[in-house]
Structures are given as C-alpha cells and as structure tokens.
Amino acid sequence: MKLFDVYPLFDIVPASAINCYITDYNGVEYLDLYGGHAVISVGHSHPDYVKKITEQLNRIGFYSNSVQNPMQEELAFKLGELSGYQDYALFLCNSGAEANENALKLASFHTGKARIIYFEKSFHGRTSAAVAVTDNPKIISPLNDTVRRTLLPLNDVSALESALQIGDVAAVIVEGIQGIGGCRVPEPAFLKAAEQLCEKYEAVLILDEIQSGYGRSGKFFAHQYADIRPDIISVAKGMGNGFPIGGILINPKFKPWFGMLGTTFGGNYLACAAGIAVLDIMKTEKLVDNALAVGNYLLSKVAGIPQIKEIRGKGLMIGLEFDFPIATIRKQLLYDEKIFTGVTGTNTIRILPPLTLTKPQVDHFVEALVRVLNKS
Ligand SMILES: Cc1ncc(COP(=O)(O)O)c(C=O)c1O
C-alpha cells in the first residue's frame, strides 16, 4: 500500500530530537524554529516529559471514559491554575479540529442557533464545522459547505454587529493570533467589542488558541493581551508537546448533560501524562516568560533587516513578511544553514520554535537569515 499523497515533503528524515534541535539519519543537526508546526512547547524529548509518559505506559496506557480518571482532574486543575481559568471546565479530545468542532457544537446546543461568524484568513481545522468556518474554499467539500456561516473582515466591529443583529448566530470564532493567516494579531479593541456584542446578542465567543495558546504568545493565551474572557477556548498543539491531545475550556454558564459530548480516546492516560508534564515543565521553567523575552529579543533583532516588509506576531509566534516569494530563502535556511522555519502564503516566514528557545539561538538564526538574504 502507498501513502495517500497529500503532503509536499522536505527531503529530510528526522531520527532524534532534543530541546530545540533535530538530528536526521545522516547525523546532521538542525535548529528547529518551526516546532513541528507550533506543537513543540517544552522542547523535544524533555527528560521529565519522557519519564512521565514512560512511567505511565508501564502502569496503564488506556481504558475508557466510563471509569474514574484522576489524571484528567489533575490536568484540568493545573491548566486552570496556569492559565487563570480556574472556574472553567475542561473537555478533553485529541486534536485541534476536534476541539473546535466540539466548541462549535456546544455553542449550538447552548444557544439553539446554528450560524457561525468567522473571519478572513482564518484556519480552524479540517473536520466538518471547523473547516466550514475556515477561510479557504479549496479545502471545503460539498458536505462541509452545508454549515450556515458568515465570513467577515477581521477587526471590523460594525460588520460584526450587523451580522449578529440578525439574531441567528450561535457563535463567533476567532484565533488568538491568526496562524496560517500570517501571525495576524486581532486588535484588542475588536476582541473587547466582540466579547460585549456576543453577550448582547446571545452568541458564544470562541477563542481558538490552538496555535497561539499555551504560552506561545508570551501570555498563556494570546487573547489575554485584550483582557477578555471568552465563553469557550480551544487548545491543542503545545498542550501535549507532540502527544495528540486537545481540549476546550468552558465557561461555567454551560451546563453539561451525559452524552452531550464524548470521545473514545480523549483524556486517555498517556495524553494526560503528556499534558501534565507539559504544564509542570512550563511552570518550573517559566516558559511563558521565556517566550515573551526571547520573542521580544527576536523582534528587536529582525527589525533592522531591510528586506523584511512587515513583522507581525507576539512572543514566539512571529511572521516575517517579504516583498517577494520566500520559498528559496526557506530552502536555503534549511539545507545550507540547517534551520527549520515555517511558512504562510508565499511571502511570509513563520517562526514557531519550542518555547525554550534561547537568545544565542536567535542570534544564530538572524545571522543565517542575513547571509541567505545577501546571497539572493
Ligand atoms: C488556529 C488553528 N486551529 C485549528 C487547527 C487544527 O488543529 P489540528 O491540526 O490539530 O486538527 C490548527 C492547526 O494548524 C490551527 O493552527
């Protein structure tokens, strides 16, 4: 059997990884400024993380959500504590798309309504409702196309109010910082207005923090820069440092009933072990603060590079937009300088490293970038 060919691949086979570095089968070491697509939070193969999952696997790897699982409660407690959402409830699932799918479903159950408002350049995943509210018609199948939805420009308060006034909106979904949209930060005033308008028109505000959450922005959640408290927050990616886990943080006004949401694998022991290890490491190593400090350092270092047209983002979620396509630069960074970076669109490099990144590693990247730019 062959693989279903949906991914364009770099010609690199990672063999091992430690903290911010990946080593391939030829023994070549790469600096990882891509974090496996914003997934690696506490660094590759962190010893506490490896120990926690290994020990758990030696005890029990899986049962089901029909028995008590104190690890889920420990995870919820620690997440509440670190994020400042102690009063919210946690529902666990396995991926980002699934987190958003459940968030949208919960909003629809709660309001009895079905329309979703979403924004230009958004990405929310590839399951049915999540992909329907993603601004990329190419990945929306006719089946997904049946979801009732309204696409609006980001940061346009009056367009949002006009759409909400109609009265059929279950939820407004917005990323804390747009990822695939190119590290675009919603204006704090817009998020504040969205919070107030959702309350006024009885719609649910969903903050997709799948990419921008878990410390990546330099706060636990990017929306905390806008000082809002959304009704539902979706998380995944950094939550498990590579172990598949996702979840939604749910305001106490939502009342659950048995069977309302559910999943076979969500919240399994191994995922909880990964999730707890991540939170413990983030706390002891102060990784949210590190993301802010090293991110700000990176922003200051790239500010003087003349070829960069626009710099966007916060913490260690940074978009560098150029006037020209960057495919060649990205390849040169990878193959000549041995540095992994992300991309968005044709002209923007995305920096999404582990939150353990250091200032000397930033210096190394900036020197390499300048070298590559001077070649082209
Ligand atoms: C903002 C955002 N939402 C949702 C998703 C979907 O997550 P997953 O690929 O885990 O389903 C992603 C993935 O890139 C994302 O960046």
The ligand as a Gaussian input file, in Angstrom:
#p B3LYP/6-31G(d) Opt

LIG

0 1
 C       -5.530000      28.021000      14.769000
 C       -5.700000      26.560000      14.471000
 N       -6.877000      25.974000      14.705000
 C       -7.072000      24.663000      14.463000
 C       -6.073000      23.877000      13.949000
 C       -6.308000      22.416000      13.673000
 O       -5.596000      21.627000      14.550000
 P       -5.328000      20.076000      14.190000
 O       -4.439000      20.048000      13.005000
 O       -4.712000      19.527000      15.449000
 O       -6.659000      19.467000      13.905000
 C       -4.824000      24.453000      13.664000
 C       -3.739000      23.645000      13.056000
 O       -2.822000      24.124000      12.427000
 C       -4.635000      25.834000      13.923000
 O       -3.475000      26.433000      13.672000

